[in-house]
Amino acid sequence: MTATDAPAWPHCGHLDAGERCRGRRVGSYTACLAHLDSAERAAHLASLSPGADLDHRGTPFTQDLLDELLAPLRDPGSGRARVGDASFDEVRFTGDAELEGIDFGGFCSFASAVFGGGLYVREVRAGGDLRLGAAQVAGDVWLDDTEVGGDAWFYETRIKGTLWFCVREVGRSAVFKGMTCGDAYFSGVRVCGVASFGGAAIDGNATFDGAVFEDGADFEKVRVAGRACFDGTHFHRSRACFNGADIGGDIPFAEAHFAAEATFDEATIGGDMSFSGARLEAGIGFRRAVFRRTARIGPLVCPGTVDFSDAVFEAAWTLEAAAREVHFRRTRWASTAALRLRYAVVDLTDAVVEFPVTVVGRPRPFVSPEGEVIAEPGLSDTRVRVTSVKGVDAAHLALADVDLTGCLFVEAVHLDQLRLEGRCVLAPPPDGLRWIRRRTLAEEHHWRATRYGDGWTPAPPGVETHDPAVLAPVYRQLRKALEDGRNEPGAADFYYGEMEMRRHDATASLGERTLLRLYWALSGYGLRATRALAWLVLAMTATVLAMMLWGLPQADLDPVSAGTTDGRRVTLTTRKPTPVNPEGPYTRRLSSARFEKSVRVVVNSVIFRASGQDLTTTGMYVEITARLVEPGLLGLAILAVRSRVKR
């Protein structure tokens, strides 16, 4: 043994199987407890009394030797051993080790100890720390009906079997960083300080049901090969951190309580996550998380934000969540997904949708597996609002029963394949006679707010305002999406918006904008029947007046016949006199007889027929104009009505 291998305490040095013993010397003796002769050991043990400190670092132990050591420390009345501080660092224990019915007034340390079998701790009370840091256990570790007044140290402990941490309470922190074991059970444990499992590796299942972490829990980069159960777990005061965790199976959180934020950033989840009956008082984050075989998350009730930004879903997946906000920024779906949401403000900016993804606003509360309605405290009764699909390839996206009044569509692609199902609400124009009632995009509101001010919603801070040239193609693609879905009346509003943006497009030619302005004024782009009918009535009224005042001749024209006879043959020629323009005061021309004739002319003109009425030259031109204009106005009115009732 070299100097660098020598322990920090006076050691035995007994040569055993070619190695020198590192056990600490006992009292004034030159050997450790294991290598004392029988007389020396008996003398040493006789000097011990209940409450004594023990320091046997590096000593090789068996269960018999341990029982022999604890025998003089036991109270004859209770049978429990009373120990002060106990140092068993680097001990080597042959076979199983059992500690039962012991009260440690101070700490109990097995740091770097090696156990050839299992470690079984029953009905033990430690007033200070319980330390097994860097210990190696060939079997199971079972802590049953045990209390720790200080810290529980399992830092880098190596357990080949199962860890049963059935400790009632840990007075301060519990540290399991870098620990490895098979299965792990922490059911019902109460940790008054921070519980740290960072970097721990559990090769089987992990169970934390009913555990209470008073000052938060750190599961950063923990690895659980199987299922990790947190049913009924309570995370108080500080956040619950699962960042970078790798869970191979399901992670149920039924009836769990999160008093602060919970984060699963960059975690890898291999199974379902159930939050039935869980109570979250803050947000929960899954940023950059990877869901491998997750089929379902929820029902999740969160009064804060649920953040799936940059997350990746590799399997078909269903989310059921009632939350204030749900973020899917840059989220990637490599399989189908159904997002059933309540109340939430949903952000899909730059999401990657490779397979059909449906966002549904759910009107009814979620129910537990037992059929009970799940309470939704802290959430107001509002519709699900989608705020952005910017940067999304909408070919596989479907939105159903959601509020789109503030949704940003610019920069999305394949909007013509977007499916809008159920009742999807878009923003209306401001109230007033000036604006036609229709469904408009939030981006149009932003642009018009810069021109018309009050009534139109301005762009929120950080949101770019787009010109009509940018908005027209967006309206066009959405119109086609509704037309392909056989929703012609709904598509009419998007057509109106498209034409409005084209009419206001400063990059279009003056002739095109003039034609569009005329089309808008006459019939609202063929969509406003009342406007076209109003123009038709106005045109017919003007035609009737023009006919009464100038179009009808002064008097009816009777044919005049003249002829010659040569005694045997008669030749007659019938001529119609030239119409005489009406004369006299205008009031005399507005007679009922002339009105009836004028109406006949107008009615025939509307249906593109000649009336056969004798007319003056002015009347002929008026009739020609009426036969060109009025049927067109009637057709626009019919087109507008058809566009609103067609299915």
C-alpha positions in Angstrom: 0.0 0.0 0.0 1.5 3.3 -1.1 1.3 6.6 0.8 -1.3 7.9 -1.6 -3.5 4.9 -0.8 -3.4 5.5 2.9 -6.7 6.7 4.4 -7.0 9.9 6.4 -7.5 8.1 9.7 -5.1 5.9 11.7 -5.7 2.5 10.1 -5.3 -1.1 11.1 -2.9 -2.2 8.4 -3.6 -5.9 9.0 -2.7 -8.0 6.0 -5.7 -9.9 4.7 -5.7 -11.8 1.4 -2.7 -9.7 0.3 -4.3 -6.4 1.1 -3.7 -4.3 4.1 -6.8 -3.4 6.1 -7.9 0.2 6.0 -10.1 -0.1 9.1 -9.8 2.6 11.7 -8.0 1.6 14.8 -10.2 1.2 17.9 -9.3 3.5 20.8 -5.7 2.9 21.9 -5.5 -0.4 20.1 -3.5 -0.9 16.9 -6.2 -2.9 15.1 -9.7 -2.2 13.8 -12.8 -3.8 15.4 -12.7 -6.7 13.0 -9.1 -7.6 13.7 -9.0 -7.2 17.5 -8.6 -10.4 19.4 -11.5 -11.6 21.4 -10.3 -10.2 24.7 -9.5 -6.7 23.2 -12.9 -6.6 21.4 -14.8 -7.6 24.6 -13.0 -4.9 26.5 -13.8 -2.3 23.9 -17.4 -3.2 23.7 -17.7 -3.2 27.5 -16.6 0.4 27.4 -19.5 1.4 25.2 -22.8 2.8 26.5 -26.0 4.0 24.8 -25.4 7.3 23.0 -21.8 6.7 22.3 -20.2 7.8 19.0 -19.0 5.2 16.6 -16.1 5.5 14.1 -15.3 2.4 12.2 -14.3 3.8 8.8 -12.8 1.3 6.4 -13.5 -1.7 8.7 -14.6 -5.0 7.2 -18.0 -6.0 8.7 -20.3 -8.9 8.9 -23.8 -8.9 10.3 -22.6 -10.8 13.4 -19.9 -8.2 14.1 -22.4 -5.4 13.6 -24.9 -7.0 16.0 -22.1 -7.4 18.5 -21.2 -3.8 18.2 -24.7 -2.5 18.7 -25.6 -4.9 21.6 -24.1 -2.7 24.4 -25.8 0.4 22.9 -29.3 -1.0 23.2 -31.6 0.3 25.9 -32.7 -2.7 28.0 -36.2 -1.3 28.3 -37.0 -0.4 24.7 -34.5 -2.7 23.0 -33.5 0.2 20.7 -29.9 1.1 20.2 -28.9 4.7 20.9 -25.9 6.0 19.0 -24.4 9.5 18.7 -22.5 10.1 15.4 -21.8 7.0 13.4 -19.0 6.9 10.8 -18.9 3.8 8.7 -17.3 5.3 5.5 -15.6 2.9 3.2 -16.6 -0.2 5.3 -16.8 -3.5 3.5 -19.8 -5.5 4.4 -19.9 -9.2 3.7 -23.4 -10.4 2.9 -26.6 -8.6 3.8 -26.5 -5.7 6.3 -29.4 -5.0 8.6 -29.8 -2.0 10.8 -33.0 -2.2 12.9 -34.3 -0.3 15.9 -31.5 2.3 16.1 -31.7 6.0 17.1 -28.8 8.1 15.8 -28.5 11.3 17.7 -26.2 12.7 15.0 -25.3 11.6 11.5 -25.0 8.1 10.2 -22.5 7.8 7.3 -21.8 4.8 5.0 -20.1 7.0 2.3 -18.1 4.9 -0.2 -19.1 1.7 1.7 -19.2 -1.6 -0.2 -22.0 -4.1 0.6 -21.7 -7.6 -0.7 -25.4 -8.2 -0.3 -28.3 -5.9 0.4 -28.8 -3.1 3.0 -31.9 -3.2 5.1 -32.7 -0.3 7.4 -35.8 -0.7 9.6 -37.3 1.6 12.3 -34.2 3.8 12.3 -34.2 7.5 13.4 -31.3 9.7 12.4 -31.1 13.1 14.0 -28.6 14.3 11.5 -27.6 13.2 8.0 -28.0 9.7 6.5 -25.1 9.3 4.0 -24.6 6.6 1.5 -22.8 8.7 -1.1 -20.7 6.7 -3.6 -21.6 3.5 -1.8 -21.9 0.2 -3.7 -24.6 -2.3 -2.9 -24.8 -5.7 -4.6 -28.4 -6.3 -3.6 -31.4 -4.2 -2.6 -31.5 -1.2 -0.4 -34.6 -1.0 1.8 -35.3 1.9 4.2 -38.5 1.1 6.0 -40.2 3.2 8.7 -37.2 5.4 8.9 -36.8 9.1 9.6 -33.9 11.4 8.7 -33.6 14.7 10.6 -30.9 16.1 8.3 -29.9 15.4 4.7 -30.2 12.1 2.9 -27.1 11.6 0.8 -27.2 9.0 -2.0 -24.8 10.9 -4.3 -23.5 8.5 -7.0 -24.6 5.5 -5.0 -24.5 2.2 -7.1 -27.3 -0.2 -6.3 -27.6 -3.3 -8.4 -31.0 -4.2 -6.9 -34.1 -2.2 -6.0 -34.1 0.9 -3.9 -37.0 1.0 -1.4 -36.8 4.5 0.1 -39.8 4.2 2.4 -38.6 7.0 4.6 -41.4 8.9 6.4 -39.6 12.2 6.4 -36.3 13.8 5.5 -35.7 16.9 7.6 -33.6 18.7 5.0 -32.5 17.8 1.5 -32.4 14.5 -0.2 -29.6 14.1 -2.8 -29.6 11.2 -5.3 -27.5 12.8 -8.0 -25.7 10.3 -10.2 -27.3 7.3 -8.4 -27.9 4.1 -10.3 -30.3 1.3 -9.3 -32.8 -1.2 -10.7 -36.3 -0.2 -9.6 -36.8 2.7 -7.2 -39.7 3.3 -4.8 -40.2 6.6 -3.0 -43.9 6.2 -2.2 -45.1 8.5 0.6 -41.7 10.1 1.4 -41.7 13.7 2.7 -38.7 15.8 1.9 -38.6 19.1 3.8 -35.8 20.6 1.7 -34.8 20.2 -1.9 -35.0 16.7 -3.5 -32.3 16.3 -6.1 -32.2 13.4 -8.6 -30.1 15.0 -11.3 -28.3 12.5 -13.5 -29.7 9.5 -11.6 -30.2 6.3 -13.7 -33.0 3.9 -12.8 -32.9 0.8 -15.0 -36.5 -0.2 -14.1 -39.6 1.6 -12.8 -39.6 4.6 -10.5 -42.5 5.3 -8.1 -43.1 8.6 -6.3 -46.8 8.3 -5.6 -47.9 10.3 -2.6 -44.4 11.8 -2.1 -44.2 15.4 -0.8 -41.4 17.7 -1.9 -41.6 20.8 0.3 -38.9 22.8 -1.5 -39.2 21.5 -5.0 -37.6 18.6 -6.8 -34.9 18.4 -9.4 -35.1 15.5 -11.8 -32.8 17.1 -14.4 -31.2 14.5 -16.8 -32.6 11.7 -14.7 -33.0 8.4 -16.7 -35.8 6.0 -16.0 -35.9 3.0 -18.3 -39.5 2.1 -17.5 -42.5 3.8 -15.9 -42.2 6.8 -13.6 -45.3 7.3 -11.4 -46.0 10.6 -9.7 -49.7 10.0 -8.8 -50.6 12.2 -5.8 -47.1 13.7 -5.6 -46.9 17.3 -4.1 -44.4 19.8 -5.3 -44.4 22.8 -3.0 -42.8 26.2 -3.1 -40.1 25.8 -5.8 -40.5 24.4 -9.3 -40.4 20.8 -10.4 -37.6 20.4 -12.9 -37.5 17.4 -15.3 -35.2 19.2 -17.8 -33.3 16.7 -19.9 -34.9 13.7 -18.3 -35.3 10.5 -20.3 -38.4 8.5 -19.3 -38.9 5.2 -21.2 -42.5 4.6 -20.1 -45.6 6.4 -18.9 -45.5 9.3 -16.5 -48.8 9.6 -14.7 -49.4 12.7 -12.5 -53.0 11.9 -11.5 -54.0 14.0 -8.4 -50.6 15.6 -8.3 -50.1 19.2 -7.0 -47.7 21.7 -8.5 -47.5 24.9 -6.4 -44.9 26.4 -8.9 -43.8 25.9 -12.5 -43.0 22.5 -13.8 -40.5 22.1 -16.7 -39.8 19.2 -19.0 -37.4 21.1 -21.3 -35.3 18.9 -23.6 -36.8 15.8 -21.9 -37.4 12.6 -23.8 -40.8 11.0 -23.0 -41.5 7.4 -24.0 -45.1 7.0 -22.8 -48.4 8.7 -21.9 -48.7 11.6 -19.4 -51.9 11.6 -17.4 -52.8 14.7 -15.4 -56.3 13.6 -14.4 -57.2 15.6 -11.2 -53.8 17.2 -11.0 -53.7 20.8 -9.7 -51.3 23.2 -11.3 -51.0 26.7 -9.9 -48.5 27.9 -12.5 -47.3 27.0 -16.0 -45.8 23.8 -17.4 -43.1 23.7 -20.1 -42.1 21.1 -22.6 -39.7 23.2 -24.7 -37.5 21.1 -27.0 -38.9 17.9 -25.5 -39.1 14.7 -27.6 -42.2 12.5 -27.3 -41.3 9.1 -28.7 -44.3 6.8 -28.1 -46.6 9.2 -26.3 -50.2 8.6 -27.2 -51.9 11.0 -24.8 -51.3 13.9 -22.5 -54.0 15.1 -20.2 -56.6 15.9 -19.2 -54.4 18.8 -18.1 -55.8 21.9 -16.3 -53.3 24.8 -16.1 -54.1 28.4 -15.2 -50.8 29.5 -16.7 -49.0 28.6 -19.9 -48.4 25.2 -21.4 -45.4 25.5 -23.7 -44.5 22.9 -26.3 -42.2 25.2 -28.3 -39.6 23.3 -30.4 -41.0 20.0 -29.1 -41.0 16.9 -31.4 -43.8 14.3 -31.5 -42.7 11.1 -33.2 -45.9 9.2 -32.7 -49.7 9.8 -33.0 -50.7 11.9 -30.1 -53.7 13.4 -28.4 -53.6 16.5 -26.0 -56.5 17.4 -23.7 -55.8 20.7 -22.0 -57.6 23.5 -20.4 -55.1 26.4 -20.0 -54.7 30.1 -20.3 -52.1 29.8 -23.1 -50.7 26.9 -25.2 -47.6 27.5 -27.3 -46.6 25.3 -30.3 -43.9 27.6 -31.7 -41.6 25.6 -34.0 -43.2 22.4 -32.8 -42.8 19.4 -35.1 -45.4 16.7 -35.6 -44.0 13.6 -37.3 -47.4 11.8 -37.0 -51.0 12.7 -36.6 -52.2 14.8 -33.6 -55.5 15.9 -32.1 -55.3 19.0 -29.8 -58.5 19.2 -27.8 -58.4 22.5 -25.9 -60.4 24.8 -23.7 -60.0 28.5 -23.0 -56.5 28.6 -24.4 -54.7 31.2 -26.5 -52.9 29.0 -29.0 -49.7 30.0 -30.9 -48.7 27.8 -33.9 -46.0 30.1 -35.3 -43.5 28.2 -37.5 -44.9 24.8 -36.4 -44.0 21.9 -38.7 -47.0 19.8 -39.6 -46.0 16.7 -41.5 -49.3 14.7 -40.8 -52.9 15.8 -40.1 -53.1 17.9 -37.0 -56.5 19.1 -35.6 -57.0 22.0 -33.2 -60.4 21.7 -31.7 -62.1 24.0 -29.2 -63.9 21.8 -26.8 -67.1 23.2 -25.3 -67.5 20.7 -22.5 -65.3 20.1 -19.5 -63.0 17.1 -19.4 -63.9 14.1 -17.2 -61.8 11.8 -15.2 -61.5 8.1 -15.9 -64.1 7.6 -13.2 -66.5 9.8 -15.1 -66.3 12.9 -12.8 -66.1 16.4 -14.2 -62.7 17.9 -13.7 -62.7 21.3 -12.0 -61.0 24.2 -13.9 -60.1 26.8 -11.3 -58.6 30.1 -12.4 -59.8 29.8 -16.0 -62.5 32.1 -17.5 -65.2 31.0 -19.8 -63.8 32.0 -23.2 -63.4 30.4 -26.6 -60.1 28.8 -27.7 -58.3 31.5 -29.7 -55.6 30.8 -32.3 -53.3 33.8 -32.5 -50.9 32.7 -35.3 -50.3 30.2 -38.0 -47.4 32.2 -39.4 -44.8 30.0 -41.1 -47.0 26.9 -41.0 -47.5 24.6 -43.9 -51.3 24.4 -43.5 -51.8 21.5 -45.9 -52.4 19.1 -43.0 -53.8 21.6 -40.5 -57.5 21.7 -39.4 -59.1 24.2 -37.1 -62.5 23.5 -35.6 -64.6 25.7 -33.3 -61.9 28.2 -32.6 -61.7 32.0 -32.4 -59.6 33.5 -35.2 -60.2 37.1 -34.6 -56.6 37.8 -33.8 -55.0 35.1 -35.9 -52.0 36.0 -38.1 -52.1 34.2 -41.5 -49.4 36.0 -43.5 -46.3 33.9 -44.2 -48.3 30.6 -43.9 -48.2 28.4 -47.0 -50.9 26.1 -48.5 -53.6 28.1 -46.9 -55.8 27.0 -49.7 -55.7 23.5 -48.1 -56.4 24.7 -44.6 -59.6 23.1 -43.1 -61.9 25.4 -41.1 -64.5 23.2 -39.4 -67.4 24.1 -37.1 -67.8 27.7 -36.0 -64.5 29.5 -36.6 -65.0 33.2 -35.7 -63.1 36.0 -37.5 -63.0 39.7 -36.6 -65.9 41.8 -38.0 -65.4 45.4 -39.2 -66.2 48.3 -36.8 -69.9 49.1 -36.3 -71.4 51.8 -38.5 -73.1 52.2 -41.9 -69.7 52.9 -43.5 -68.5 49.3 -43.1 -70.1 46.2 -44.6 -70.6 43.3 -42.1 -68.3 40.5 -43.1 -65.5 38.3 -41.7 -62.1 40.0 -41.9 -58.5 39.0 -41.1 -56.6 40.5 -38.2 -54.0 41.7 -40.7 -56.6 43.8 -42.5 -57.5 45.3 -39.2 -53.9 46.2 -38.6 -53.6 47.9 -42.0 -56.9 49.8 -41.9 -56.1 51.0 -38.3 -53.1 52.9 -39.9 -55.5 54.7 -42.3 -58.9 55.0 -40.6 -58.0 54.9 -36.9 -60.8 54.3 -34.4 -62.8 51.1 -34.7 -60.1 49.0 -36.4 -57.7 47.0 -34.2 -54.1 48.2 -34.5 -51.2 45.7 -34.7 -49.9 44.5 -31.3 -46.3 45.5 -30.4 -43.8 43.6 -32.4 -46.3 42.6 -35.1 -45.6 43.9 -38.7 -48.4 45.6 -40.6 -48.8 44.3 -44.1 -49.9 46.1 -47.3 -53.0 45.1 -49.3 -50.7 43.5 -51.9 -49.6 41.0 -49.3 -53.1 40.4 -47.9 -54.9 39.8 -51.2 -53.2 36.3 -51.8 -54.0 35.3 -48.2 -57.7 36.1 -48.7 -57.6 34.2 -52.1 -56.2 31.0 -50.6 -58.6 31.0 -47.7 -61.5 31.6 -50.1 -60.4 28.5 -52.1 -60.1 26.5 -48.9 -63.8 27.2 -48.0 -64.9 26.7 -51.6 -63.2 23.2 -51.6 -65.1 22.5 -48.4 -68.4 23.4 -50.1 -68.8 26.5 -47.9 -69.7 29.0 -50.6 -71.4 31.6 -48.3 -68.3 31.6 -46.0 -66.0 31.9 -49.0 -67.9 35.0 -50.2 -66.5 37.0 -47.3 -63.0 36.0 -48.2 -63.7 36.9 -51.8 -64.9 40.3 -50.7 -61.8 40.8 -48.7 -59.6 39.8 -51.6 -61.3 42.3 -53.9 -61.0 45.0 -51.3 -57.3 44.4 -51.0 -56.9 44.5 -54.8 -58.9 47.7 -54.9 -56.5 49.3 -52.4 -53.4 47.8 -53.8 -51.1 50.7 -54.8 -49.0 48.5 -57.0 -52.0 47.7 -59.3 -52.6 49.7 -62.5 -55.0 52.7 -62.4 -57.4 51.0 -64.9 -57.7 47.8 -62.8 -58.4 49.8 -59.6 -60.9 51.9 -61.5 -62.8 48.9 -62.7 -62.7 47.3 -59.2 -64.0 50.6 -57.7 -66.9 50.6 -60.1 -67.6 46.9 -59.4 -67.6 47.6 -55.7 -69.9 50.7 -56.0 -72.5 48.9 -58.2 -72.8 45.6 -56.3 -70.1 45.1 -53.7 -68.2 42.8 -56.0 -71.3 40.9 -56.9 -71.9 40.1 -53.2 -74.2 42.8 -52.0 -77.7 42.2 -53.5 -79.2 45.3 -51.8 -76.7 47.6 -53.4 -77.3 46.1 -56.9 -81.1 46.3 -56.4 -80.8 49.9 -55.2 -79.0 50.8 -58.3 -81.5 48.9 -60.4 -84.4 50.7 -58.8 -82.6 54.0 -59.3 -81.9 53.2 -62.9 -85.5 52.1 -63.6 -86.8 55.3 -61.9 -84.5 57.4 -64.0 -85.6 55.6 -67.1 -89.3 56.1 -66.3 -88.8 59.8 -65.7 -86.8 60.2 -68.9 -89.5 58.4 -70.9 -92.3 60.4 -69.4 -90.4 63.7 -70.0 -88.7 63.2 -73.3 -89.0 59.6 -74.6 -92.7 59.2 -75.4 -94.1 61.2 -78.3 -96.6 64.0 -77.9 -99.4 61.8 -79.0 -100.0 58.2 -80.1 -99.1 57.7 -83.7 -101.9 56.4 -85.9 -100.9 54.8 -89.3 -102.0 56.8 -92.4 -102.8 54.9 -95.6 -102.7 56.6 -99.1 -103.2 55.0 -102.5 -104.1 55.1 -106.2 -106.5 53.2 -108.4 -106.5 52.5 -112.1 -110.0 51.1 -112.2 -109.1 47.5 -111.7 -106.2 47.7 -109.2 -105.8 49.5 -105.9 -102.4 50.4 -104.5 -102.2 51.5 -100.8 -99.2 52.7 -98.9 -99.4 52.9 -95.0 -97.0 55.2 -93.2 -96.4 55.9 -89.6 -95.9 59.5 -88.8 -92.6 60.7 -87.3 -92.9 60.9 -83.5 -93.3 64.4 -82.3 -91.3 65.4 -79.3 -93.5 66.3 -76.3 -94.1 69.9 -75.7 -95.6 72.0 -72.9 -94.8 72.1 -69.2 -93.1 69.1 -67.6 -95.9 68.7 -65.1 -98.3 68.0 -67.9 -96.1 65.3 -69.2 -96.2 63.4 -65.9 -99.6 61.9 -66.5 -100.8 58.5 -65.5 -101.1 57.4 -69.1 -97.5 58.3 -69.9 -96.4 56.7 -66.6 -98.0 53.4 -67.6 -96.3 53.4 -71.0 -93.0 54.3 -69.5 -93.2 51.5 -66.9 -93.9 49.0 -69.8 -90.8 50.2 -71.6 -88.7 49.8 -68.4 -90.0 46.4 -67.5 -89.2 45.1 -70.9 -85.8 46.6 -70.8 -84.9 44.9 -67.5 -85.6 41.5 -69.1 -83.8 42.6 -72.3 -86.8 42.9 -74.5 -88.0 45.6 -76.9 -91.3 47.1 -75.7 -92.8 47.9 -79.1 -93.7 51.4 -77.8 -93.4 54.4 -80.2 -90.5 56.5 -78.9 -88.8 59.7 -79.8 -85.2 59.7 -80.8 -84.3 60.5 -77.2 -86.5 57.7 -76.0 -84.8 55.2 -78.3 -81.4 56.0 -76.9 -82.7 55.8 -73.3 -84.3 52.4 -74.1 -81.0 51.1 -75.6 -79.1 52.3 -72.5 -81.7 50.7 -70.2 -81.6 47.4 -72.0 -77.8 47.3 -71.5 -77.6 48.5 -67.9 -80.6 47.2 -66.1 -80.4 43.5 -67.0 -76.7 43.7 -65.8 -77.8 45.2 -62.4 -80.5 42.6 -62.1 -77.9 39.8 -62.8 -75.6 41.2 -60.2 -78.4 41.2 -57.6 -79.2 37.6 -58.5 -75.5 36.6 -58.3 -75.2 38.2 -54.9 -78.2 36.3 -53.6 -77.0 33.0 -55.0 -73.5 33.4 -53.4 -75.2 33.7 -50.0 -77.5 30.7 -50.3 -75.5 28.3 -52.4 -74.3 25.1 -50.7 
